[in-house]
Amino acid sequence: MDKYKVPEGKQHLLNFDQIKRTDDGLYTCTANNSAGTTSDKEILVVRYPANVLSVTSSAAKSWIGQTVTFKCVVFLHQHSLGTNLMAIN
């Protein structure tokens, strides 16, 4: 990125003041001169808690023997282990 070019012989830091979910990703550092080009990559994983977006049921009340289905919609971190839908009495 041209935005992050630095003068020769200088060190550059890419600093995140307040990390966001969208900062998650692969970052590449590239250096070049008349002798060639080299680069290295680093992955930034931004962790955040899961969000329950909604919980709905097929029936608010039920008779014994009927089937009731709960639907839980969640927003998960891509590296999460998953979700658990628990029975609530």
C-alpha positions in Angstrom: 0.0 0.0 0.0 1.4 3.4 -0.9 -0.1 4.8 2.3 2.4 2.9 4.4 5.6 3.4 2.3 8.5 4.6 4.4 11.9 6.1 3.6 14.8 3.6 3.1 16.4 2.4 6.3 13.5 3.3 8.4 11.3 1.1 10.6 7.6 1.3 10.2 4.9 0.3 12.6 1.3 -0.3 11.7 -0.5 0.6 14.9 -4.2 -0.1 15.8 -5.5 2.4 18.4 -8.8 0.6 18.8 -8.9 -2.8 17.1 -12.1 -3.7 15.3 -13.6 -6.9 14.0 -12.9 -5.7 10.4 -9.1 -5.5 11.2 -9.0 -9.3 11.3 -7.0 -10.6 8.3 -3.7 -11.2 6.6 -1.1 -8.5 6.6 1.9 -8.4 4.3 5.1 -6.4 4.8 7.1 -5.9 1.6 10.5 -4.4 1.2 12.2 -3.7 -2.1 15.3 -2.1 -3.6 17.5 -2.4 -6.7 18.6 -5.9 -5.5 15.1 -7.3 -5.3 11.9 -7.7 -3.3 11.1 -9.6 -0.2 8.0 -9.9 1.9 6.6 -11.6 5.0 3.0 -12.2 6.1 1.3 -12.1 9.5 -2.3 -13.1 10.4 -4.2 -11.0 12.8 -7.1 -12.8 14.6 -9.4 -10.4 16.4 -11.4 -12.3 19.0 -14.8 -11.2 20.3 -17.7 -12.8 22.1 -20.6 -14.4 20.3 -23.8 -12.5 20.0 -27.2 -14.1 20.2 -29.2 -12.2 17.5 -32.6 -13.9 18.2 -34.3 -16.8 19.8 -37.7 -17.9 18.5 -39.9 -20.9 19.2 -42.5 -22.7 17.2 -45.0 -22.3 20.0 -45.1 -20.1 23.1 -47.2 -22.7 24.9 -47.4 -26.4 24.4 -49.4 -29.5 25.4 -47.7 -32.6 26.7 -46.6 -34.8 23.8 -46.3 -31.9 21.3 -43.1 -30.9 19.5 -41.7 -27.4 20.1 -38.7 -26.2 18.1 -36.4 -23.4 19.3 -34.3 -21.5 16.7 -31.2 -19.7 18.0 -29.5 -17.3 15.6 -26.0 -16.3 16.6 -23.1 -14.3 15.3 -19.9 -16.2 16.0 -16.2 -15.4 15.8 -14.9 -17.4 12.9 -12.5 -19.4 15.2 -15.2 -20.2 17.8 -15.9 -23.8 18.8 -19.6 -23.4 18.2 -22.8 -22.8 20.2 -25.0 -24.7 22.7 -28.7 -24.4 22.7 -29.8 -25.1 26.3 -33.2 -26.0 27.6 -34.6 -23.3 29.9 -37.3 -24.3 32.4 
